[in-house]
Amino acid sequence: MVVLEICAGSLTSAIAAENGGAHRVELCDNLAEGGTTPSPGIISQVIKLLRIPVFVLIRPRTGDFLYTGEEFEAMKEDVRFCKEHRAEGIVLGILKADSTVDMERTAELIRLAHPMQVTFHRAFDMTRDPFQAMEDLINLGIKRILTSGQAANASGGADMIAELITGAAGRIIIMPGGGINEKNIIELQNKTKAVEFHASLRSQVKSRMQFRNERTSMGKAGEDEYSWMETDPERVRNFIDILNSI
């Protein structure tokens, strides 16, 4: 069976993902900046409300994946919280300054997370040698790698993703992610033969506020405060139908 993991940036999106038929949710915050760890309240509510597996992103800030000692301690606390609240898995990525996998710290988080599954996220796409990085992650016992094939999106990195899947030979799951949608999934699956895919499948949501103060902004000047993006359950359903037809 081909698996669809939805990258959900809110409680609403997580519920929509399940309602649309997604097989798993990666829960995060700040999607526009690549994702960070969601709040404890959101984590606990999503785990409580959803029946499908919930994986939580462990990323203390935006930017690179070279973390200070204090940031690493915060990541450990987040892993403990997810474990205590019975998340199915976590999603993480830690690199050294030379863009190799930080084996020691990653191993520590894996031990701390057990028995939760661990996915290594798109920090993988910033490694200097993806094939060596894959071997390192296999040796650490990582369950899957989320990757765009070191390209701007998964379609652009399809050839490398296919090479990684061939090289993995079933030892680790290679999950394409980055710009995947209903229009490119068939070609991407045909090229890569991947069995898991990562997408957000969002649509614009309009605010129901009756009074709107247009004189101020909570974010960047000029941004629309009264619309945002959420996972669309109908898009998820359509995507699942396409997957099932492959």
N, C-alpha and C positions, 0 to 999 in steps of 0.2 A: 504494500500500500504506500502511495506517495503521501507524505505528511506536509501539512501547511502549518507553520508557526507564524502567528501574527505578532508584530512588534506593536504593543499597545502602550500609548503614552498617557493613559488616564484610566480611571475606574470605568468610565462610560465606554471607552474603546475596548477594554477587556471584556466587558459584558457583551458588547456588540460582536466581538470576535467569536465568542462561544455561541451566540445566537445565530451567527452565520454559518457555523459548522466547522470552525477552525479546530485543529487537533491539539494545539498547544499555544500558550501565550508567553511572550517575553515581555515582562512588565518593566517600564522605565519611565523616566521623566525627561523633559527638555529635549524632545526629539529633534527640534530644529538645530540643536548644537551637538548632535551625535548621541545624545542620551546620557543620563546620569541616574543614580540610584533614587527610586521614588521614596516618598515619606513612609514612616512606619505605619501610619494610619491607612494609607492606600494599600500597602502590601498586605496588611492583615485583613482588610475588607475584601480585596480581590480573592485571596486564598479562601476566605470564608464563603464567598458567593459563587465562585466558579466550580464546576465539576471537572473540567479539563485541567491538565497539568499547568502549573504556573511556575515559570522560571523568572528570577529576579535579576536585573542588571546590577552588578556591583562595580560602580564607577564613581569615585568621590567628587570628580570635577570634570569639566570639559578640557580640551587641549590634548597634550601628549599622554603617553602611558608609562612615564617614568615618575614614580611616586616617592614622596618623602616618607620618612619613618612614621610621622604622625598620620599621614594619609593612609598608610598601610594599616595602622592600628584601627583607623575608622572603618576600613574595608573588612577587617576581621570582626568588628562589632556588628556590621551589617550582615555578614555571613551567619553569625550566631543568632541574630534576630530571625533571619529567614528559616534557619533550622528549627528554632523554637516554635515557629508558627507553621511548620510543616509544609514549606514550599517543596515542590518536586525537584527544583534545581536552581542553580545560579549561573550567571553569565559573567565572565571576567576576562581581563587581559592585562598582563604586566610585562613590560619590556625593560631591558637594560639600556644604558646610554648608547651602546653600539647597535641597537635595534635587533638584538637577539632576545629570545624568551628568557625572562627571569625565572630560571628553574627553581631556585630555592624558595622564593616567595610564593610562586604558583603552587609548588608542592605543599607548602604550609597551609594555604587556603583550601586545597583539595582535602587534606587530612581533616581540617576543621569542618568542612562541609559534609563529610561522609555521614549518612548514605545518600545525600542528594547528588544528582547528576551535575556535572560541570561542563559547560560549553565555553570555549575560548572565542571571544568575539573578534570584531574586525581590527583589533590591534594586530592581529595576524597579518593584515594587509600592509602594515608598516614595517614588517620584518625584512631584514636585508636578504635573507635566503629562505623563501617560503617552504621549500622542500626539506631543508634541514629543520626549520621550525616545526613542520608537521611531524618529523621523526621525534623531535624533542617532546612534543605534546603527546604523542603515542606512548612514549616511554613513561610519561608522568601519569598516564591513565585517564587523560581527558576523553570525554565521550564524543564530542563533535567540535568542529571548527566552523564558525560563521565567516564567510569570505566573499568578496566581490572579485576574487582572482587578481588582487592587487591593481585593479582598474577603477575608474570612476563609478562604474556600475557593473552588475553581474553579467549583463549582455556583452560589455566590452571585455570582460575577463573570462568569457566562457571557455576559451581554449586552455587557459591555465587551470581553471576549475576542473575541466575534463582530465588534464594531466594529473592533478592532485588526487582525483578520485581513482584513477588507474593506479597511481603510486601507493595510495592507501590500501588498496587490495582488501577492503573490508575491515581493516584494523581500527579505523576511526571514521565517523560520518563527516563528510564534507557537505556543508549546507550553504548553497548560494544565497546571497542576500545583497540588496542594493539596487533599487530601481526596478524591482520585479513587479509585473502587473499582468492583467489579462491578455494584453496584446503580445507580450514576448515570452510567456511561460512555455508554450509548446516548442518554439525554436530552442529555447534554453534547455529544456529537458531533453530534447533530441540530441543536442550537442554534448551535454555533460553526463547524461544518464543519472543525474542526481535523484535521490529518493526523498529528500527533505528540502523544503524551500521556506524562505523567510521574507515576509512582505508586510506592509502596513495597510494598504488598500483603504485609504482614507478619502473622505469627501468633506466639503465645506458644510459647517453647521452655522445657522444664523441664531443670534441671541433672541430671546423672548422678552427682553427688557422693554418696558413701555416708555419710560423716560430715559433719554440718552444725553449725557453731558459730552458734547463734541469739543469743548474748550480744553480738555486735558487728556493726558494719555498715561497709561500704566506701563507702557513699554517704549519702543522707539517712536519718535515723533512721526506722525503720518500713518501709523499702523491702525488698522481697523480693530477697535476694541470689542466690536460686537459681532465678530465671526471668527471661527477657528476650525481646525481640522480634527476629525474623529474617524476611527475605523467605521466603515460602512458595511453593515451586515449583508446587504444585498450584493455588494461587490465581493464579499467573502464567499457567499453562496455561488455566485457565478464562477469565481475562481475554482472552487471545489468541483463544480460541474466540469470545468475544463480539465482539471487534473484527472478526474474519473474517466474522462474520455480518451486519455492518452494510452 
